[in-house]
């Protein structure tokens, strides 16, 4: 690779394209009768549909055709190592619970990891036709011909903050409940049910804090460069990088992130 920034542009364009192709597979099943299987697991009901599986197949086939030396890690079809340092990380439908009940808080997530961190991230919602695209230091919202750069907002106090999480029932243990309390007690507003959209709204400057537990790599990798390029901070609850998922805290304001982490560990 002789020109890494231009390579990132190419990777981002490819990620947007394959996410849109996945959307073409998904949309015929949305708000239609569809068989739902339950994968189960530590977080309870974990639905999967043929829309999930078919969309991931489309993305994986495109990656193999364009970048045959790259690895692939996907929610539905597992991990295949490549011979290069790059691995594509895929969640064909993040927010399948929302998808199966006809809600809009779901999207296709496509990330590219360079062997150390996620460097490209695309979040694409085909029903509303919007994409959140992160690469080369940029975070963008796109819809049709419209696009704009995204920036977090400053909010140093929890009392002024809007906090989002997918489901408070995911915080089972006493340590998880303590962390959840540290991120939400006294907040101006707490909202539930957003899945990947929680993080896109931080990048848009509409939400200040996202706290989640038990995430997988494919749940979060596309969202890491989006938050970071928009000026925010996203780590695990120990303040370390969270490419491998786990317990995650994202904040638009670095000072608020530091305060919440401190409260979690008191």
ChimeraX commands (.cxc) that place a marker at each C-alpha (Angstrom):
marker #1 position 0.00,0.00,0.00 radius 0.5
marker #1 position 1.78,3.13,-1.17 radius 0.5
marker #1 position -0.82,5.71,-0.28 radius 0.5
marker #1 position -2.61,4.79,2.93 radius 0.5
marker #1 position -5.09,7.73,3.06 radius 0.5
marker #1 position -6.27,7.05,-0.50 radius 0.5
marker #1 position -6.51,3.38,0.39 radius 0.5
marker #1 position -8.82,4.30,3.26 radius 0.5
marker #1 position -11.04,6.21,0.84 radius 0.5
marker #1 position -11.20,3.13,-1.38 radius 0.5
marker #1 position -11.99,0.87,1.56 radius 0.5
marker #1 position -14.74,3.21,2.76 radius 0.5
marker #1 position -16.34,3.37,-0.69 radius 0.5
marker #1 position -16.29,-0.42,-0.87 radius 0.5
marker #1 position -17.83,-0.72,2.61 radius 0.5
marker #1 position -20.65,1.66,1.68 radius 0.5
marker #1 position -21.29,-0.28,-1.52 radius 0.5
marker #1 position -21.49,-3.70,0.13 radius 0.5
marker #1 position -23.67,-2.36,2.94 radius 0.5
marker #1 position -26.10,-1.06,0.33 radius 0.5
marker #1 position -26.04,-4.41,-1.47 radius 0.5
marker #1 position -26.86,-6.07,1.84 radius 0.5
marker #1 position -29.77,-3.66,2.23 radius 0.5
marker #1 position -31.20,-4.87,-1.08 radius 0.5
marker #1 position -31.28,-8.38,0.42 radius 0.5
marker #1 position -32.74,-7.26,3.74 radius 0.5
marker #1 position -35.51,-4.88,2.70 radius 0.5
marker #1 position -37.85,-7.42,1.05 radius 0.5
marker #1 position -38.11,-9.12,4.48 radius 0.5
marker #1 position -38.70,-5.96,6.53 radius 0.5
marker #1 position -42.20,-5.63,7.99 radius 0.5
marker #1 position -43.10,-8.95,6.40 radius 0.5
marker #1 position -43.83,-12.34,7.94 radius 0.5
marker #1 position -40.42,-13.98,8.43 radius 0.5
marker #1 position -39.17,-17.03,10.32 radius 0.5
marker #1 position -37.14,-16.12,13.41 radius 0.5
marker #1 position -34.68,-18.42,15.16 radius 0.5
marker #1 position -33.38,-17.80,18.68 radius 0.5
marker #1 position -29.61,-18.20,19.13 radius 0.5
marker #1 position -29.95,-17.68,22.89 radius 0.5
marker #1 position -26.90,-16.79,24.96 radius 0.5
marker #1 position -26.00,-14.78,28.03 radius 0.5
marker #1 position -28.09,-11.78,26.98 radius 0.5
marker #1 position -31.29,-13.79,26.59 radius 0.5
marker #1 position -33.41,-13.75,23.44 radius 0.5
marker #1 position -31.07,-13.36,20.44 radius 0.5
marker #1 position -33.09,-13.56,17.21 radius 0.5
marker #1 position -31.69,-14.28,13.75 radius 0.5
marker #1 position -33.46,-14.43,10.38 radius 0.5
marker #1 position -32.72,-15.37,6.79 radius 0.5
marker #1 position -32.34,-11.65,6.15 radius 0.5
marker #1 position -29.35,-11.62,8.53 radius 0.5
marker #1 position -27.78,-14.69,6.98 radius 0.5
marker #1 position -28.42,-13.68,3.37 radius 0.5
marker #1 position -27.08,-10.16,3.86 radius 0.5
marker #1 position -23.87,-11.43,5.41 radius 0.5
marker #1 position -23.37,-13.88,2.54 radius 0.5
marker #1 position -23.61,-11.02,0.04 radius 0.5
marker #1 position -21.01,-8.99,1.94 radius 0.5
marker #1 position -18.64,-11.93,2.38 radius 0.5
marker #1 position -18.86,-12.86,-1.32 radius 0.5
marker #1 position -18.02,-9.29,-2.30 radius 0.5
marker #1 position -15.02,-9.17,0.06 radius 0.5
marker #1 position -13.66,-12.47,-1.26 radius 0.5
marker #1 position -13.99,-11.21,-4.83 radius 0.5
marker #1 position -12.39,-7.80,-4.22 radius 0.5
marker #1 position -9.91,-8.50,-1.41 radius 0.5
marker #1 position -9.19,-12.25,-1.41 radius 0.5
marker #1 position -6.27,-11.88,1.04 radius 0.5
marker #1 position -8.37,-10.11,3.69 radius 0.5
marker #1 position -9.86,-11.86,6.71 radius 0.5
marker #1 position -13.57,-11.81,7.51 radius 0.5
marker #1 position -15.33,-11.91,10.88 radius 0.5
marker #1 position -19.12,-11.94,10.82 radius 0.5
marker #1 position -21.89,-12.53,13.31 radius 0.5
marker #1 position -23.69,-15.24,11.36 radius 0.5
marker #1 position -20.94,-17.10,9.46 radius 0.5
marker #1 position -17.93,-16.84,11.75 radius 0.5
marker #1 position -14.30,-15.84,11.27 radius 0.5
marker #1 position -11.94,-16.71,8.43 radius 0.5
marker #1 position -8.33,-15.55,8.71 radius 0.5
marker #1 position -6.70,-13.79,5.79 radius 0.5
marker #1 position -3.10,-13.55,4.70 radius 0.5
marker #1 position -2.96,-9.73,4.99 radius 0.5
marker #1 position -3.24,-7.60,8.12 radius 0.5
marker #1 position -6.79,-6.53,7.26 radius 0.5
marker #1 position -10.00,-8.10,8.56 radius 0.5
marker #1 position -13.55,-7.05,7.67 radius 0.5
marker #1 position -15.93,-7.21,10.63 radius 0.5
marker #1 position -19.62,-7.56,9.77 radius 0.5
marker #1 position -22.95,-7.40,11.53 radius 0.5
marker #1 position -25.53,-7.80,8.75 radius 0.5
marker #1 position -28.40,-6.55,10.92 radius 0.5
marker #1 position -27.45,-4.91,14.18 radius 0.5
marker #1 position -30.72,-4.54,16.04 radius 0.5
marker #1 position -32.51,-7.67,14.83 radius 0.5
marker #1 position -34.98,-7.34,17.70 radius 0.5
marker #1 position -36.05,-3.98,16.26 radius 0.5
marker #1 position -36.03,-5.41,12.74 radius 0.5
marker #1 position -38.43,-8.26,13.50 radius 0.5
marker #1 position -41.01,-5.95,15.12 radius 0.5
marker #1 position -40.83,-3.34,12.34 radius 0.5
marker #1 position -38.97,-0.65,14.25 radius 0.5
marker #1 position -36.27,1.43,12.55 radius 0.5
marker #1 position -33.34,1.19,14.99 radius 0.5
marker #1 position -31.35,-1.40,13.04 radius 0.5
marker #1 position -28.61,-1.19,10.43 radius 0.5
marker #1 position -25.92,-3.09,8.59 radius 0.5
marker #1 position -22.48,-2.61,10.16 radius 0.5
marker #1 position -19.29,-3.03,8.12 radius 0.5
marker #1 position -15.85,-2.30,9.61 radius 0.5
marker #1 position -12.29,-2.78,8.47 radius 0.5
marker #1 position -9.64,-3.58,11.08 radius 0.5
marker #1 position -5.98,-3.05,10.17 radius 0.5
marker #1 position -4.71,-5.61,12.67 radius 0.5
marker #1 position -4.68,-3.15,15.56 radius 0.5
marker #1 position -7.83,-1.08,15.36 radius 0.5
marker #1 position -10.91,-0.34,13.30 radius 0.5
marker #1 position -9.98,2.19,10.61 radius 0.5
marker #1 position -13.18,2.23,8.52 radius 0.5
marker #1 position -16.73,1.99,9.77 radius 0.5
marker #1 position -20.06,2.08,7.91 radius 0.5
marker #1 position -23.51,1.99,9.48 radius 0.5
marker #1 position -26.23,1.76,6.81 radius 0.5
marker #1 position -30.00,1.83,7.37 radius 0.5
marker #1 position -31.57,0.95,4.01 radius 0.5
marker #1 position -35.22,1.66,4.89 radius 0.5
marker #1 position -34.55,5.34,5.60 radius 0.5
marker #1 position -31.63,5.39,3.18 radius 0.5
marker #1 position -29.03,6.91,5.48 radius 0.5
marker #1 position -25.44,5.94,6.13 radius 0.5
marker #1 position -22.89,6.92,8.75 radius 0.5
marker #1 position -19.40,6.65,7.31 radius 0.5
marker #1 position -16.06,6.93,9.13 radius 0.5
marker #1 position -12.62,6.83,7.52 radius 0.5
marker #1 position -9.37,8.81,7.32 radius 0.5
marker #1 position -10.26,11.05,10.30 radius 0.5
marker #1 position -13.74,11.90,8.97 radius 0.5
marker #1 position -17.19,11.08,10.30 radius 0.5
marker #1 position -20.03,11.72,7.86 radius 0.5
marker #1 position -23.79,11.36,7.54 radius 0.5
marker #1 position -25.00,10.59,4.01 radius 0.5
marker #1 position -28.44,10.27,2.46 radius 0.5
marker #1 position -28.84,10.35,-1.30 radius 0.5
marker #1 position -26.80,13.27,-2.59 radius 0.5
marker #1 position -26.76,14.98,0.80 radius 0.5
marker #1 position -23.91,14.61,3.25 radius 0.5
marker #1 position -22.45,16.45,6.22 radius 0.5
marker #1 position -19.59,16.07,8.63 radius 0.5
marker #1 position -20.49,14.92,12.14 radius 0.5
marker #1 position -19.28,16.38,15.42 radius 0.5
marker #1 position -20.05,15.45,19.00 radius 0.5
marker #1 position -21.25,18.10,21.41 radius 0.5
marker #1 position -19.58,19.18,24.62 radius 0.5
marker #1 position -21.30,18.08,27.80 radius 0.5
marker #1 position -19.02,17.76,30.82 radius 0.5
marker #1 position -21.72,17.13,33.45 radius 0.5
marker #1 position -23.90,14.06,33.76 radius 0.5
marker #1 position -26.73,16.28,34.99 radius 0.5
marker #1 position -26.86,17.86,31.52 radius 0.5
marker #1 position -26.45,14.61,29.59 radius 0.5
marker #1 position -28.65,12.43,27.43 radius 0.5
marker #1 position -27.77,8.76,28.00 radius 0.5
marker #1 position -28.71,5.84,25.75 radius 0.5
marker #1 position -28.53,2.08,26.13 radius 0.5
marker #1 position -30.23,-0.75,24.31 radius 0.5
marker #1 position -31.79,-2.58,27.27 radius 0.5
marker #1 position -31.20,-1.97,30.99 radius 0.5
marker #1 position -32.00,-5.66,31.62 radius 0.5
marker #1 position -28.59,-6.54,30.14 radius 0.5
marker #1 position -26.90,-5.28,33.30 radius 0.5
marker #1 position -27.17,-8.40,35.47 radius 0.5
marker #1 position -24.31,-8.54,37.96 radius 0.5
marker #1 position -23.80,-6.14,40.86 radius 0.5
marker #1 position -20.73,-4.69,39.09 radius 0.5
marker #1 position -22.71,-4.14,35.89 radius 0.5
marker #1 position -25.56,-2.53,37.79 radius 0.5
marker #1 position -23.10,-0.26,39.60 radius 0.5
marker #1 position -21.57,0.81,36.26 radius 0.5
marker #1 position -25.01,1.44,34.78 radius 0.5
marker #1 position -25.94,3.54,37.81 radius 0.5
marker #1 position -22.71,5.55,37.49 radius 0.5
marker #1 position -23.58,6.40,33.89 radius 0.5
marker #1 position -27.27,7.19,34.37 radius 0.5
marker #1 position -28.06,8.43,37.88 radius 0.5
marker #1 position -28.93,12.11,37.75 radius 0.5
marker #1 position -28.78,12.29,33.94 radius 0.5
marker #1 position -31.15,14.70,32.25 radius 0.5
marker #1 position -32.64,11.98,30.03 radius 0.5
marker #1 position -32.16,8.21,29.59 radius 0.5
marker #1 position -33.42,6.44,26.47 radius 0.5
marker #1 position -33.63,2.72,25.68 radius 0.5
marker #1 position -33.71,0.53,22.59 radius 0.5
marker #1 position -31.29,2.09,20.13 radius 0.5
marker #1 position -28.69,-0.64,19.38 radius 0.5
marker #1 position -26.17,0.84,16.90 radius 0.5
marker #1 position -28.23,4.01,16.58 radius 0.5
marker #1 position -27.27,5.00,20.13 radius 0.5
marker #1 position -23.72,5.56,18.89 radius 0.5
marker #1 position -24.65,7.32,15.66 radius 0.5
marker #1 position -26.57,9.87,17.72 radius 0.5
marker #1 position -23.48,10.55,19.84 radius 0.5
marker #1 position -21.56,11.26,16.62 radius 0.5
marker #1 position -24.40,13.57,15.53 radius 0.5
marker #1 position -24.23,15.55,18.78 radius 0.5
marker #1 position -27.71,14.48,19.93 radius 0.5
marker #1 position -26.76,11.98,22.67 radius 0.5
marker #1 position -23.93,12.36,25.18 radius 0.5
marker #1 position -23.38,8.89,26.67 radius 0.5
marker #1 position -23.85,5.27,25.58 radius 0.5
marker #1 position -23.28,2.45,28.04 radius 0.5
marker #1 position -23.51,-1.20,26.97 radius 0.5
marker #1 position -22.42,-4.58,28.28 radius 0.5
marker #1 position -21.62,-7.93,26.64 radius 0.5
marker #1 position -20.95,-6.65,23.12 radius 0.5
marker #1 position -19.23,-8.71,20.43 radius 0.5
marker #1 position -16.58,-7.33,18.06 radius 0.5
marker #1 position -19.09,-7.07,15.21 radius 0.5
marker #1 position -21.45,-5.04,17.43 radius 0.5
marker #1 position -18.99,-2.20,17.92 radius 0.5
marker #1 position -16.09,-2.09,15.47 radius 0.5
marker #1 position -17.83,-0.02,12.79 radius 0.5
marker #1 position -18.91,2.46,15.48 radius 0.5
marker #1 position -15.47,3.05,17.01 radius 0.5
marker #1 position -14.05,5.19,14.16 radius 0.5
marker #1 position -17.40,6.98,13.85 radius 0.5
marker #1 position -17.30,8.13,17.49 radius 0.5
marker #1 position -13.59,8.90,17.46 radius 0.5
marker #1 position -13.58,10.78,14.15 radius 0.5
marker #1 position -16.53,12.88,15.34 radius 0.5
marker #1 position -14.44,13.93,18.37 radius 0.5
marker #1 position -15.77,11.54,21.01 radius 0.5
marker #1 position -14.29,8.80,23.17 radius 0.5
marker #1 position -15.22,5.11,23.17 radius 0.5
marker #1 position -13.52,2.50,25.37 radius 0.5
marker #1 position -14.26,-0.46,27.55 radius 0.5
marker #1 position -15.05,0.15,31.22 radius 0.5
marker #1 position -11.32,0.04,32.06 radius 0.5
marker #1 position -10.61,2.88,29.64 radius 0.5
marker #1 position -8.96,0.62,27.05 radius 0.5
marker #1 position -9.73,0.08,23.39 radius 0.5
marker #1 position -12.83,-2.00,22.76 radius 0.5
marker #1 position -12.39,-3.56,19.32 radius 0.5
marker #1 position -13.09,-6.96,20.87 radius 0.5
marker #1 position -16.34,-5.73,22.39 radius 0.5
marker #1 position -17.23,-6.46,26.00 radius 0.5
marker #1 position -18.42,-3.65,28.27 radius 0.5
marker #1 position -18.41,-0.33,26.40 radius 0.5
marker #1 position -18.73,3.34,27.31 radius 0.5
marker #1 position -18.96,6.03,24.63 radius 0.5
marker #1 position -19.14,9.76,25.35 radius 0.5
marker #1 position -19.11,12.83,23.20 radius 0.5
marker #1 position -17.16,14.75,25.84 radius 0.5
marker #1 position -13.84,13.35,27.07 radius 0.5
marker #1 position -14.24,15.02,30.47 radius 0.5
marker #1 position -17.59,13.31,31.02 radius 0.5
marker #1 position -16.10,9.98,29.93 radius 0.5
marker #1 position -13.36,10.38,32.56 radius 0.5
marker #1 position -15.89,11.28,35.26 radius 0.5
marker #1 position -18.12,8.30,34.53 radius 0.5
marker #1 position -15.19,5.86,34.47 radius 0.5
marker #1 position -14.06,7.25,37.81 radius 0.5
marker #1 position -17.53,6.78,39.28 radius 0.5
marker #1 position -17.67,3.23,37.94 radius 0.5
marker #1 position -14.49,2.31,39.81 radius 0.5
marker #1 position -15.37,3.95,43.10 radius 0.5
marker link #1:1,2 radius 0.2
marker link #1:2,3 radius 0.2
marker link #1:3,4 radius 0.2
marker link #1:4,5 radius 0.2
marker link #1:5,6 radius 0.2
marker link #1:6,7 radius 0.2
marker link #1:7,8 radius 0.2
marker link #1:8,9 radius 0.2
marker link #1:9,10 radius 0.2
marker link #1:10,11 radius 0.2
marker link #1:11,12 radius 0.2
marker link #1:12,13 radius 0.2
marker link #1:13,14 radius 0.2
marker link #1:14,15 radius 0.2
marker link #1:15,16 radius 0.2
marker link #1:16,17 radius 0.2
marker link #1:17,18 radius 0.2
marker link #1:18,19 radius 0.2
marker link #1:19,20 radius 0.2
marker link #1:20,21 radius 0.2
marker link #1:21,22 radius 0.2
marker link #1:22,23 radius 0.2
marker link #1:23,24 radius 0.2
marker link #1:24,25 radius 0.2
marker link #1:25,26 radius 0.2
marker link #1:26,27 radius 0.2
marker link #1:27,28 radius 0.2
marker link #1:28,29 radius 0.2
marker link #1:29,30 radius 0.2
marker link #1:30,31 radius 0.2
marker link #1:31,32 radius 0.2
marker link #1:32,33 radius 0.2
marker link #1:33,34 radius 0.2
marker link #1:34,35 radius 0.2
marker link #1:35,36 radius 0.2
marker link #1:36,37 radius 0.2
marker link #1:37,38 radius 0.2
marker link #1:38,39 radius 0.2
marker link #1:39,40 radius 0.2
marker link #1:40,41 radius 0.2
marker link #1:41,42 radius 0.2
marker link #1:42,43 radius 0.2
marker link #1:43,44 radius 0.2
marker link #1:44,45 radius 0.2
marker link #1:45,46 radius 0.2
marker link #1:46,47 radius 0.2
marker link #1:47,48 radius 0.2
marker link #1:48,49 radius 0.2
marker link #1:49,50 radius 0.2
marker link #1:50,51 radius 0.2
marker link #1:51,52 radius 0.2
marker link #1:52,53 radius 0.2
marker link #1:53,54 radius 0.2
marker link #1:54,55 radius 0.2
marker link #1:55,56 radius 0.2
marker link #1:56,57 radius 0.2
marker link #1:57,58 radius 0.2
marker link #1:58,59 radius 0.2
marker link #1:59,60 radius 0.2
marker link #1:60,61 radius 0.2
marker link #1:61,62 radius 0.2
marker link #1:62,63 radius 0.2
marker link #1:63,64 radius 0.2
marker link #1:64,65 radius 0.2
marker link #1:65,66 radius 0.2
marker link #1:66,67 radius 0.2
marker link #1:67,68 radius 0.2
marker link #1:68,69 radius 0.2
marker link #1:69,70 radius 0.2
marker link #1:70,71 radius 0.2
marker link #1:71,72 radius 0.2
marker link #1:72,73 radius 0.2
marker link #1:73,74 radius 0.2
marker link #1:74,75 radius 0.2
marker link #1:75,76 radius 0.2
marker link #1:76,77 radius 0.2
marker link #1:77,78 radius 0.2
marker link #1:78,79 radius 0.2
marker link #1:79,80 radius 0.2
marker link #1:80,81 radius 0.2
marker link #1:81,82 radius 0.2
marker link #1:82,83 radius 0.2
marker link #1:83,84 radius 0.2
marker link #1:84,85 radius 0.2
marker link #1:85,86 radius 0.2
marker link #1:86,87 radius 0.2
marker link #1:87,88 radius 0.2
marker link #1:88,89 radius 0.2
marker link #1:89,90 radius 0.2
marker link #1:90,91 radius 0.2
marker link #1:91,92 radius 0.2
marker link #1:92,93 radius 0.2
marker link #1:93,94 radius 0.2
marker link #1:94,95 radius 0.2
marker link #1:95,96 radius 0.2
marker link #1:96,97 radius 0.2
marker link #1:97,98 radius 0.2
marker link #1:98,99 radius 0.2
marker link #1:99,100 radius 0.2
marker link #1:100,101 radius 0.2
marker link #1:101,102 radius 0.2
marker link #1:102,103 radius 0.2
marker link #1:103,104 radius 0.2
marker link #1:104,105 radius 0.2
marker link #1:105,106 radius 0.2
marker link #1:106,107 radius 0.2
marker link #1:107,108 radius 0.2
marker link #1:108,109 radius 0.2
marker link #1:109,110 radius 0.2
marker link #1:110,111 radius 0.2
marker link #1:111,112 radius 0.2
marker link #1:112,113 radius 0.2
marker link #1:113,114 radius 0.2
marker link #1:114,115 radius 0.2
marker link #1:115,116 radius 0.2
marker link #1:116,117 radius 0.2
marker link #1:117,118 radius 0.2
marker link #1:118,119 radius 0.2
marker link #1:119,120 radius 0.2
marker link #1:120,121 radius 0.2
marker link #1:121,122 radius 0.2
marker link #1:122,123 radius 0.2
marker link #1:123,124 radius 0.2
marker link #1:124,125 radius 0.2
marker link #1:125,126 radius 0.2
marker link #1:126,127 radius 0.2
marker link #1:127,128 radius 0.2
marker link #1:128,129 radius 0.2
marker link #1:129,130 radius 0.2
marker link #1:130,131 radius 0.2
marker link #1:131,132 radius 0.2
marker link #1:132,133 radius 0.2
marker link #1:133,134 radius 0.2
marker link #1:134,135 radius 0.2
marker link #1:135,136 radius 0.2
marker link #1:136,137 radius 0.2
marker link #1:137,138 radius 0.2
marker link #1:138,139 radius 0.2
marker link #1:139,140 radius 0.2
marker link #1:140,141 radius 0.2
marker link #1:141,142 radius 0.2
marker link #1:142,143 radius 0.2
marker link #1:143,144 radius 0.2
marker link #1:144,145 radius 0.2
marker link #1:145,146 radius 0.2
marker link #1:146,147 radius 0.2
marker link #1:147,148 radius 0.2
marker link #1:148,149 radius 0.2
marker link #1:149,150 radius 0.2
marker link #1:150,151 radius 0.2
marker link #1:151,152 radius 0.2
marker link #1:152,153 radius 0.2
marker link #1:153,154 radius 0.2
marker link #1:154,155 radius 0.2
marker link #1:155,156 radius 0.2
marker link #1:156,157 radius 0.2
marker link #1:157,158 radius 0.2
marker link #1:158,159 radius 0.2
marker link #1:159,160 radius 0.2
marker link #1:160,161 radius 0.2
marker link #1:161,162 radius 0.2
marker link #1:162,163 radius 0.2
marker link #1:163,164 radius 0.2
marker link #1:164,165 radius 0.2
marker link #1:165,166 radius 0.2
marker link #1:166,167 radius 0.2
marker link #1:167,168 radius 0.2
marker link #1:168,169 radius 0.2
marker link #1:169,170 radius 0.2
marker link #1:170,171 radius 0.2
marker link #1:171,172 radius 0.2
marker link #1:172,173 radius 0.2
marker link #1:173,174 radius 0.2
marker link #1:174,175 radius 0.2
marker link #1:175,176 radius 0.2
marker link #1:176,177 radius 0.2
marker link #1:177,178 radius 0.2
marker link #1:178,179 radius 0.2
marker link #1:179,180 radius 0.2
marker link #1:180,181 radius 0.2
marker link #1:181,182 radius 0.2
marker link #1:182,183 radius 0.2
marker link #1:183,184 radius 0.2
marker link #1:184,185 radius 0.2
marker link #1:185,186 radius 0.2
marker link #1:186,187 radius 0.2
marker link #1:187,188 radius 0.2
marker link #1:188,189 radius 0.2
marker link #1:189,190 radius 0.2
marker link #1:190,191 radius 0.2
marker link #1:191,192 radius 0.2
marker link #1:192,193 radius 0.2
marker link #1:193,194 radius 0.2
marker link #1:194,195 radius 0.2
marker link #1:195,196 radius 0.2
marker link #1:196,197 radius 0.2
marker link #1:197,198 radius 0.2
marker link #1:198,199 radius 0.2
marker link #1:199,200 radius 0.2
marker link #1:200,201 radius 0.2
marker link #1:201,202 radius 0.2
marker link #1:202,203 radius 0.2
marker link #1:203,204 radius 0.2
marker link #1:204,205 radius 0.2
marker link #1:205,206 radius 0.2
marker link #1:206,207 radius 0.2
marker link #1:207,208 radius 0.2
marker link #1:208,209 radius 0.2
marker link #1:209,210 radius 0.2
marker link #1:210,211 radius 0.2
marker link #1:211,212 radius 0.2
marker link #1:212,213 radius 0.2
marker link #1:213,214 radius 0.2
marker link #1:214,215 radius 0.2
marker link #1:215,216 radius 0.2
marker link #1:216,217 radius 0.2
marker link #1:217,218 radius 0.2
marker link #1:218,219 radius 0.2
marker link #1:219,220 radius 0.2
marker link #1:220,221 radius 0.2
marker link #1:221,222 radius 0.2
marker link #1:222,223 radius 0.2
marker link #1:223,224 radius 0.2
marker link #1:224,225 radius 0.2
marker link #1:225,226 radius 0.2
marker link #1:226,227 radius 0.2
marker link #1:227,228 radius 0.2
marker link #1:228,229 radius 0.2
marker link #1:229,230 radius 0.2
marker link #1:230,231 radius 0.2
marker link #1:231,232 radius 0.2
marker link #1:232,233 radius 0.2
marker link #1:233,234 radius 0.2
marker link #1:234,235 radius 0.2
marker link #1:235,236 radius 0.2
marker link #1:236,237 radius 0.2
marker link #1:237,238 radius 0.2
marker link #1:238,239 radius 0.2
marker link #1:239,240 radius 0.2
marker link #1:240,241 radius 0.2
marker link #1:241,242 radius 0.2
marker link #1:242,243 radius 0.2
marker link #1:243,244 radius 0.2
marker link #1:244,245 radius 0.2
marker link #1:245,246 radius 0.2
marker link #1:246,247 radius 0.2
marker link #1:247,248 radius 0.2
marker link #1:248,249 radius 0.2
marker link #1:249,250 radius 0.2
marker link #1:250,251 radius 0.2
marker link #1:251,252 radius 0.2
marker link #1:252,253 radius 0.2
marker link #1:253,254 radius 0.2
marker link #1:254,255 radius 0.2
marker link #1:255,256 radius 0.2
marker link #1:256,257 radius 0.2
marker link #1:257,258 radius 0.2
marker link #1:258,259 radius 0.2
marker link #1:259,260 radius 0.2
marker link #1:260,261 radius 0.2
marker link #1:261,262 radius 0.2
marker link #1:262,263 radius 0.2
marker link #1:263,264 radius 0.2
marker link #1:264,265 radius 0.2
marker link #1:265,266 radius 0.2
view
